[in-house]
Amino acid sequence: MFGQNNKPLIQSFLVFTVLFSGVIALTLWYDFSQIDLGGLLFLTAFLCCLFIAKNIFDLSRSAETSDELKRSVAMDLAITGEQLYLQLYKNSPVPYLIIDREGHIKSANIAGVRMLGVTQDKVKGINIFSYLQCDGLEHLDLLIEKYRNGVAVSDEMVQIKRSDHREAWSLLSLFGFTDVLGERIGLMTLVDITRQKKAEDAKSEFVSLASHQLRTPIAGMKWSAELLLVDKPESLTDRQHKYINRLLISIKRMAVLVDDFLRVSRFELGTFQAEYKTVSLTELFEDIMSEQTLRVEQKKLAVKTFYDETIDMMVTDPNLMRMIVTNLYSNAVKYTREKGTIHLGFSRKDDSVVITVADNGMGIPAEDQDEIFTKLFRASNAVRNVPDGTGLGLYIVREAVSVLKGQISFTTTENIGTTFEVILPLEFPETAAEKAAD
């Protein structure tokens, strides 16, 4: 406060010093004994009244000027705000449409006119709903019904049926309000996502093509190598048998890698839809364990299972469930040292099933734990001790758990072991049937 008033204080002090010094000098120089005290007091009172009146005048004038300034600024802001709103509405890169309750366009900005592929003089009166297309006609009817019932619509993907037949996609948002005349109208935004949609379609088409084109030659190589072992195997030398076995191992690794990349692509595109069926968890777990039997026996691992018999049958996606358990169990087998122990099983917890896979293997270093579910990431000790790996397994597990609306967590200590726990919503076949009937 004193810093802000420093200059005025110094000036006031200097004026006071000069004036008071003048008064003292005048007192010393002039003899005031003959002065009329009454007249002097009257003059002093007059000057004080004049000074007070002047201050009141200045304060009143300052207040009046301040009020005028406020009114002027408020008026300028009001005008500027209205103009700013109109400019934003008119020139915004986001298409804005104002429609009536039936969907007829009352006003559209420049971007909105361009989005529909019409001219400004023809846009009024168009029924915007006739220019929209969803995956299903029922879905579009649902959006219209929501709007007419006063329910806001947000980020719905729709296709725009332009008159020039150019492909156009947008995210539609729509909410209703009442204008100054009391009429119920709506504000619609159409965020252009045409480029993103085309890119996603291209990726999806590539994944679909790759699923067939990449697997076919791998299957052909595997079949040819197996034929070499079947067709007069006695004619092959031990070295040739060794080479063929190496070839089969490499082909298997390539097939796993291709499958993992295709799964990752489907997850990232959002095209992986869960297909729920009744699944026997015990049979699923036993089947997955049988696939790893050879490796378990080679490493002399002890596998201990625990199955909750009360939840053997549940409704879930068998493919996603297989991805989850297979990746976790195969990782436990891979990273557990010889003669180690693996615990595998499932149990019930409230309205969820808990899948647990625990090992006493190498564990995960503390500095790597935050990134363990990251795509293409492998823990430093895993890279050092087990070079064979893609870094996609746990990423796929996390995505599969997410699709099934579950949760995954782990506890680990380096050189002691790791425990993964997956919690999934539990739904019994009878419950699913009742919901379908409703």
N, C-alpha and C positions, 0 to 999 in steps of 0.2 A: 504493500500500500504506500509506504513512504518512498519507495523507489519510483513509483509512478508519479507522485506529487513533488518530487525533489526540486525541479526547476521553479514551479510556482512558489514554493516555500522560500527558496533563496531570494527570488525577486521581491516577495512580500517583506522579508526581513531587511533587505537593503533599503526599500522605500521607507519602512518604519524607522530605521537607523538615521537616514538622512533627515526625515521630517522631525524626529525627536531631537536631533542635534541642533536643527534650526530653532526649535522652541527654546532649548537651553541657551543658545547664543542670544536670542532675542530677549530672554529673561535677564541675562547678565548685562546687556547693553542698554535696555530701556527701563525707566523707572515706572513701575506699575502702581505706585502708591496712590496716584491721583485718579486711577481708573474707577468708573462707576460700576460697582459689582453687579447691581441689578441689570444694567444694560448688557453687561458681559454675559450673564446667565441667560438673558432673553435671546441674545444672538446665538449662544451655544445651543439652546433648545431648538431654535429655528433651524439651524444647520443639521442637527440630529434628525428632526422630523423630515427635512428635505432628503436626507440621506436614506432614511427608512422608506419613504415614499418611492424614491428612485429604485431601491432594491425590489420592492413589491411590484413595481411596474415591469422591471426586467424579468422577474420570476414569472409573472402572468404572461408576458409576451413570449417567454421561452416555452411555457407549457402549451400556449396556443399554437406556436410554430411547430412544436413536437407533435401535437394532435394532427395538424395539417399534413405533416410529413408522414405520419403513420397511415393516414387515410390515402395519401398519394401512393405510398409504397404498396399498401394492400390492394389498391385498384390496379397498380401496375402488375403486381403478382397475379391477380385474378385474370387479367387479360393475357399475361404471359403464359399462365397455367393452361388456359383454354386453348391458346394457339399452340402451345407445346403438345397438348393432348391430340389436337387435330393433326399436327405434323407427324407425331409418332404413329397414330392410327393410319394415316394415309401412306407414309413412306416406309413403314416397318417391313423388314424382309420376311416376317412371318405373316402368312395369309390370315386376315381377319374378315369375318362375315357377320353381319347382324341380320337375324332371320326372325320371322314371326312364328307363332305357335305351330303353324302348319308346315313350316320349313321354307317359306318363300323368302328370297333374299330382299332385304330392305336397303342394305348398303354393303359395299365391299371395298377394301383397299386395293391398291395397285397389285400387290403380291397375290391377293385372293383372286383377282380377275385373271392374272396370268396362270394361276394354278388350275383354274377351270377351263382355260383355253378359249375364253370368249372375249368380247370387247366390253368396254366400260358402259356403253349406252345400251347393251343388251343384257347386262347381268341382273338388273332389278327385275323381280318377279319370277326368276327361275326357282324352281323347287330343288333345293340343294340335295335332298334325299334321293332324288332321281339320278343324281350324278355320283352317288356313292355305291360301292359294292363291297360286301364282306365275304368271308369264306362260306357263309351260309346265309340264305335269305332270312332265316329266323333270327340270326344274330343282329342284322340290320333293323328288323322290326323291334327287337328288344331295345336297341339304342334309341330309336324314335320314341318308344313307349316311356323309357326312362326320362327323356327330355320333357315330354308332355306332362309327366307327373312331377316335375320339379326336381328330379334326381340328376346330379351333375355327372357328366361322362368325362373320363380322363384317359388320354393316351391309348385310344383304340385304333388299331391299324386297319385302314380302309384303302380301297383302290378307287381312284378318281376316273370316272368314265368321261374322258375328254372327247370333244367333237372331232378332233383331228386324229383320234385313236392312238395317240402317244401313251405309252405306259407311264403311269404316275401313281405313287403310293404316298400316304401321309399318315401321321398320328393325329387323330381327331380328338379334340377336347371341346366340350359344350356345356354351358351352364345358363340357366334362365334367370331373368330379373324383370322388374317392372319399371317402365320408363316414366317420364314426368306426366304423361297423359293417362297413366294407369294401365297401359296395355302391356300384356305379358309377351316379352321378346327374349331372344337368346343371343349370346355371343359365342361364335364358333371359331376355333383356331385349327389350321391344317398345316402341321409341320411337315415339310417335304422330306421324305426318307426314300425317295426313288433310288438314289445311288446305293444306299445301304442295302435296300431290298434286293437289288440286282446282284450286288456282291454276295449276299447271303445265298441267293438262289444258285449262283455260280459255284460257290463252295459246296453247297449241298449236292449239286449235280456232279462235282468232282469226286466227292466222297462216295456217292452211289456208283460212279464209274470205276473208281479205284477198288471198291469192294470186290468187284468182279474181275477187273483186268489184272490186279496184283495177285489175287489168290490163285487164279487159274494157272499161271506158269509155276508157282510154288508147288501146287498140287501135282503138276506134271513132273517136276523134278523129283519130288518125293516118291511118286509112283515108279518112275524109272529106276531110281536107286534101290527101291525095295525089290523090283523085278530082278536086278542083278544078283541079289542075295537068294532069291527063290529059284531062278533058272540055273540049274547045275552049280550049286554053291561049292561043290567039291572041286570044281575046276579053278576056283579062285585061290590065290596064295594068301597066306596070313597078312601080308602087307596090303594086298588088295582089299581084304575084309576090313582092315583097319582104316583104309582110305574111305571106303563106302560108309562105315559107321561115322566117321568124322563128317562126311557129306550130309548124312541124315541129321546129325546134331546141328549142323549149320543151317540146314533147311528148316528144322524145327524152330531155331532161334529167329530166323527171318520171318516165319509165319507168325510167331508170337509178337514180334516187333510191328509187323503190318497190322495185326489185329488191334494192338494197343493204340497205334496212331489213328486208326479208323474210329475206335471208340472215343478217343480224345476229341476228334473232329466232330463227331456227332454230339458229344456233350457241349462243346463250345458253340455249336450252331443252334443248340436248343431243340434239336430234332429227336432227341431220345425220349420217347414217351413210355412210361411204365405200363406194362400189360399184366394186370393182376390175375393170378390163378391160385388155386389151392395147392400148397406145397407141403410135402413132408420134410421137415427140417432134418430129421434123423437120416433119412435116405440121402438127402442132398449132402450132408456133411460126410457120410460114409463114402459116397461116390467121389467127392473131392479128395478125400484121404487116399482112396485107392489109386488115384492118378499120381500121387507122390510116393507110392509104396517103395519103388525101386530106390529112389534117392534116400528115403528114410532108412532103408536097410543098409545102404552103402555107408551111411554116416553113423549107423548103429544108434539111432535116436529112439528115445522112449516117448511115445505119444499117449497122453492120458486124456480121456474124453469124459464129459459130463453133460448129459442131456436131460432136460426137464420134460418128463413124460406128459405133463398137463398141457403143454403147448406144442406138441409134435406137429399138428396140422395148423397151418395159418395161411392167410391170404396175402400174397406178396407177388412181386415180379421175380420169377425164378432166374431169369438171366442176370438181373442186377444183383440178386442175392448170391448167385454163383460167382460173379465178379468180385464181390466183397470178400467172401470167405476164401476163395481161391488165392487171391492176391495176398491176403494176410497170412494164410497158412503156408503158402509157398515161400514167402519172405522169412517166416519163422524157420522153415526147414533150411533155407539157404544160409541164413546168418547164425544159426546155432552150431556151435562146435560139435565135433564127434562125441558121441555118447552123452549128448545133452538131453534135455527134457522139454517137451512141448505140451501145454495144456490147451485143449480146444473144446468148446461147447457152447451151450446157450441155456438161459434161464429166464424166468419171468420176474418182472419188477413192475408192480401196479398194472397199468394198461400198455406195457411195452415189453418187447423181447430184448434181452441183453446178450449179445454175441461177444465172447471173450476168446482171444488168442494170446497166450503168454508163452514166453521162451526164456531160457537162461543163456542167451547168446551174447553177442558183443555189445549190445545196447547202442544208444544214440548219444553222441557227444553233446554237451550242453550248448555249445555255440551253433549247432546244426538244428536244434529242435524246432526253432521258429519257422524254418523253411522246409520241414520234412514232407509237407503235403504239396510243395511247389512242383510244377511240371518240370521234368528233366533234371530234378535235383536228387543227388545221392549224398548220404552222409560221408564225411571224410574217411572214417574207418572202414566203411563199406567199400568205397572205391579202392582203398589200399589192400584190403584182405580178400574181397570178392569182386574182381574186375567185371564179371559178367552181370550186366544189368542195364536197364534203359532209363530208370528214374521216372517211370510213368505209373508204376503200380499203385502207389499210395495216392497219387493224384486221381487216378481212376476210381479208387475206393471212395475218396471224399466226394467226388461228383455223383457216384452211384448212390451213396448215402443221402446226399442232398435231394436227388430225384425222389427217393423214397420218404422224404421229409423226416429224416432221422438225424442223429448226432454221432460224431466219432471223437474219441479222445484217447490219450495214451499216457502211460507212466513209464519212465525208463531210467536206468542208471548204467553208465558206461562200464563194460566188462562184467556186468551182473545180469542184465536182461531187460526185456521190454514186454509190456502188456498193452494190447490194444483192446478197446471196448467200444462196441457199436450198439447204439440204442435206437430201435425202430418201433414205430407204432404197431401194436399187436391187434390184429383183427382176425377173428375166427370165421370159418366158412359159414356157420349159421348166422352170425351177425351180418356178414356181407349179403347173404341171401335175403335177410329181412329188409336191409336197406334198399336192395334192388326191387323188392316187392312194393315198398312204399313209394 
